[in-house]
Amino acid sequence: MVSLAQALCLRCLVKWGAGVLLLLGLTGPSLADDLDRVRTAAVAAFDQMPVIRRVSRITDHCGADETVAPDVAYCTTQNMIFVQRDAASRPETAYFVAHAFGHAVQVRHGVADVALAQITARRSEETKLRTWVESQVDCIAGFVLGRAGMTGTQLTDWFAAPPLTGRHWGRDPLRAGPKVTVDLETRNVWFQTGLAGDLRACAPGEFTSDLLIAALRR
């Protein structure tokens, strides 16, 4: 099985011509195909997963504005993941989309309701609770990418600073969605936990993985 990092390196060879690839016997899917692989893996694992829609601008959809992440955003009202067309060709977008599917798993299978109840009751601890939510989402993202065969990568391969610091999911309007910053090391730890393939381990802080396991199809 070819890892995502290996696949990206192999695709770099395309600029030297198809003859080099044929000589080496190397082939691999396009970056655009990666997003389809991510969705296929998510749909195989969980019910009620969103559709991916490529768009010219995120700000044209679901009440988004310039405060919403410009590359990928999940609209829970429409159960749809919007991907900016130019971003679809970037390797890190597979992670962004898998992260959006992580939020979808939480929303469609009751985890988000449990989290919101805790946040509402414990406003003084909101930052900590939302960090746990994001950490579990990153764990689900790793799990989905692992199921898609995209193993062997670190978030630090793509990012030098924490990603997803802006609003990137929520109901319409997305501009009113939650916003939280999680440091890159914490995101990567939970991403790697999910990538290892055991969804039961996606249980940061007080949040268990029980609802995730109940929702897992296979």
N, C-alpha and C positions, 0 to 999 in steps of 0.2 A: 504493500500500500504506500503510495506516495504522499508525503506530508505536505501541508500547505506551504511551508517554507521552501521545500524542495521544488514544489510545483512552480512557485514564483521564480525561483532561480532558473528553472528550465525555460520558462516563458521569456526570460530575458534574452535567451539565445535566438529568439525568433528574428531579431533585427539582423542577424548574420546570415539569414536565408534558410529556406526550407531544406536545402541540400545538406547543411550541417546537421539539422535535426534528423534527417534520414540516415546520415552516416553514423550518428551516435545511437540511432534507434530510440530516440526520446520523443514522447508525445505527452500531451496534457491538455486539460480543458482550458477554455478562455476564462478570464477573470469574470466576465458576465455569467458564465456557467456556474461559477462558485456560488452566486446568490441563489440559483435554482437548486443547487445541491443542498444549501443550507435550508431552504424551505422544504425540500423533500424530506430531509432528516427530521425537521421539526414536526411536520405533518404526520410522519410515521410514528413519532413518539407521543404526540399529544393531539387530542381533539380540539376543534374550534380555533385552529390557528389562522392568523390573518393572511390576506392576499398581499403580495408585494406589487406596488404600482410605481413605475418609473415616471418621474415628472420633471418638468423644466426647473421649477422652483418650489421648495417646500412652503414658502410663504403664500403660495396660491391656494393652500389646502388646509382644511380643518382648523381655521382660525389661527394659523401660525403667523408670527411676525418675525422681525430680525433677531429677537431674543431666543428663538427656537433653533436648535441645531440645524445647520444648512444642508447636511448630507443625508441624514436618515432620521425619520421621526415616526413614532407609532401613535396613531389616532385610535383610541379605544372606542369612541362613539361609532366609528365606521368599521372597526376591527380591520384596519388596513395599515400597512407599513409603506410609507412614502420614501422613495429613494431618488435623490437628485441624479439625473442622467449621467452627468460627467463623473460624479462620485462612484457610479456603478463600476467604473473601470479601475478603481484603486484597490489595492490588496486589503487595506484595513477595513474596507466597507463590509467585507464578510463578517468581521467581528461586530460592527455596528448593527448589522441586520440580525445576527444571532442574539445580540443584546436586546434588540427590540422584541424578538421572539420570547426572550426570557421574561420581559414585562408582560407579554401576551399570556404566557403560561400562568403567571401570578393573577392576572386580571380574570381570565376565563375559568380559572379553577379555584377561586376563593381565597387565595393567599393575600391578594391586595385588600380584600375586605377585612381580613384579620389585622393586617398591618395598619390600615386606616383607623380601625377602632382603637388600636394601641396608641397611635399618634394623636388622635383626638383626645384620649384620656390622659395623655402624658406629654403635654405640650412642651414642658421644660426639657424633655429628652428627645425632642423631634429630630434633631440632627443625628443623634446616635441611632435612632430607629430607622431613619431614612437611609443611613449608611448601611445598616443591615439589609434593608430592602435591595439596595443597589448591589451589595455583595452577593446576595443570593441570585440576583439577575445575572451577574457576571459568571457565577458558577453554572447556571443553566445555559448561558451562552457557550461556555467551554464544553459542556455536555453535548449540546447540539452540534458544535463544530467537530467534536470527536466522532459523533455518529455520522457526520458527513465525510469522515476520512481526512479531515484537515487538522492533523496532529503535528506536534513537533515545533510549535511556535510559542513565543512569549509576547505579551503586550508591549514590552520594551523594544521588540523588534520594529514596532510601528510608531511608538510614541515616546517622546522625551519629557512630556508633561502630562498631567492627568487629562484624559479625554472625557467627553460627555459632561462638561461642567455646566452647560446650558440646559434649557428645557428640551427634552427629546421624547416625551411621551405624556399622554393624558387625554382627557376628554376634549371635545370641541368647546371652547377655543384652546388650542395648544399653547397659546401665549400665556395662559393662566395655569399651565401645568406645573408640577413640582420641580424644584431645582435644588440640587445638592452636589457638592464636590467631594469626591473620594480620591485619596492619594493613589498614585499609579501602582505602588508596591502592593497595597491592599487589593486593588482591582486584580492585579496579576496573580496574587496568591489564590484568590477565589476562582479566577478563570482557569488556572492550572488544576485546581481541585476538581472542577467539572470536567476538564479535558481528560482526566484520568478515568472517567467513565462510571463513577459510582454516584448516582443522583442522591443517594441517602446522605452523602457527605455535604450536601448543599444546605447547611443549617447554621447560619451565622448567628451569634448572640443568642437571643431567646427564641428565634424563629426556627421551628423544626422543618423537616422535609416531608412530614407526613402527607400533606395535601399534594405535594409533587409526586410522591410515590403512588398515591391513590389515582392520580391523573395519568400516570405513565401507561401507555398502551402496551408496550413490549420493550 
